[in-house]
Amino acid sequence: MSESRPVFAALTRGTHVLGVAMIVLGVLAMLTPALAGAPMVILLGLLVTVGGLVLAVFGWRAWSAGKGVFGLLAGGLAVVCGLALLFNPVSTLETVSTLVAIYLVIGGASALVTSSGLGDDEGRAWVWADALLSIALGVSMWVGWPFSGLRALGILIGVRFVSAGAVLLRVERGMQQAAAGAAALRSRLASRRE
């Protein structure tokens, strides 16, 4: 039983680091519209790739903890989308927008499925809200409302990453509360044995 405490503490720390990383990547993505053309698409592709790697790591940890494989798949999809943007930065804006919209919708749908396996204390409502936001952003990107073009790419991806980072920080808080509850239960059980 004591072996699980260091693993759980490392998982909690890792979740915190991943959440902060996603927020930083989101802010950077929101700043990319200041650039123009292919350099913006390359930077956005790099940010989506790194964000996808962060999501894949979190998905791997969630999958290892028995929470499902969908987080890992969403991270993998983000990496594929980011690499597609990196290796073809001069593709048409329509192609890039469609690719990002697909990533947002599929990532949101996978998060909805993942959230069903979470408990209330694990931040299910936050994951659910983040999933719906991702789907809404994907649809917004697809239809070009309220804004479109290169500016929309960075802003919508940035909002998605900031939201995902906030959810990871909320999930971390839930993990800490669960650990505190487990420690209190162990303490009560130990005192009853004596």
N, C-alpha and C positions, 0 to 999 in steps of 0.2 A: 504494500500500500504506500509506503514512504517513497518508493521508486517513482510513483506517478506524479508526486508533487513537483520535482524539478522539471519533468517533461511538461507538465501543465503550466508551470511558471514560464518556461521557454516559449511555449505556444502563445501564451498571453502577451509576452514581450514582443514576439514576432508579429502578432496581430496589430499591436500598437505601431510598430515601425512601418508595417505595410499600410496602415491607415494614413499615417502622416505622409508617407511617400506618395500615396494616391492624391492627397490634397495638394501637395507641392506640384505634382505633375499636372493636375487640373488647372492650377493657377498659371503654370507655364503655357499650357495649351490655350488658355483664354488670352494670353498676351501675344500669341503668334499672329493674329490678324494684322498686327502692325507691319508684318512683312508682306511681301507680294509675290505671287506666282509660285514657281517651282521651289524656291527656298522654303516657303511657308509649308508646302505640301511635304517636303523632306523632313522638316522639323516636326510637323504634325505626325508623320509616319513614325519617326523616332519615338515621339512621346507615346503614341498608341502602342508601339511595340514594347516599350519599357513598362507601360501601364498593364499591358497584357501579360507580361512576365510576372509582374507583381500579383495580378489576379490569379495567374496560374499557380504561383507559390501558395497563395491563400487557398485556392481550390484543392491543391494537393494536400494541404494540411487538413482541410475540411473532409476530404475524401478519406484520408488516413484515420480520421476520428469517426468515420461511419456516417457522415452527413450527406453523402451522395457525390456523384462525379460531375454534376452540372457546373460547379464553379471552375473546375479544371478545364472543362470544355469551353466555357465562356472565355477564360484566359487564353486558351489556345486559339480560339477564333479571333480574339483581339490581336494576338501576335501575327496571325496570318494577314489580317487586314492592315496592320502597321507595316509589315514587310512588303505588301503589295503597293502601299503608298510610297515606301522608300525606293523600291526598285523601278517604279514607273511614275516619277513625279510630274511628268509632262502629260499625263493622261488628262482627258477632258474633265472639267469641273463636274459634269453630270455623272461621270463614272466614279469619281472620288466621292461625291455626295451619296450616290447609291450604295457604294461599299460601306461608308460610314453609317448610313441609315440601316442597312442590313445588320451590321455589327451591333448597333444600339438595340434594335428590336429583338434579335436573337439573344443577346446578352440579358436583356430585361426578362424575356420569357424563361430563360434558364434560371434566373434569380427567383422568379415566381415559383418555379418547381422546387428549387432549393429551399425556399422559405417555408414550404409546407413541412419540411423535416426538422424545423427549429421549434423550440419552445418559446413561450412568452418571455421568459427570463433571458433567453439567448438573443433577443432583439428581432424576433420574427416580424413585428410590425414595421421596424425600420428597414429591414431587407425588402419587405413587400412594397413599401413606399418607394424605395430606391428602384425597384424593378419597374414599377409603374412609371416613374419619372424617366427611366431609360427608354421604355417603349414610347412614351409621349415625345421624347426628344428625337427618337428615330423617325416617327411619323412626321414630326415637324421638319426634320431634315429632308424627308422624302418629298413633302408637298411644298417646301420652301417658305414656310410661314413661321414666325413673323418676319424673318429675314433670311436671306439666302446668300450664296456665293462663298468666297474664301473666308469671309468674316464669320459666317455661320459655322463653318467646320471647326475652327478653333474654339469658339464660344460654347457650342453644344457639347463637344468632346470634353472641354474643361469643366462644364457643369456636371457632366456624367462622372468624371473622375473625382471631383470634389465630393459629390454625393456618395460615391462608393467609398471614399476615404472616411467620411463621417459615419457611414454604416459600420465600417470595420472598427472604428473607435468605440461605437456603441456596443458592438458584439464583444469587444474586449472588456468593457465595463460589465456586461452580463457574465462573462467568464470569471471575472474577479468576484462577483457576487456569488456565483455558484461555488467557487473555491472557498469563500468565507463560510457559506452554508455547510459545505462538506466538512470543513474544519470544526465548526461548532457541533455538528452531529458526531464526529469522531470523539470530540472532547466529552460530550454527554455519554456516549457509549462507554468510553474509558472510565468515567466516574461511576457508572452503574456497575461495572465489573468489580470495582474495588469495594 
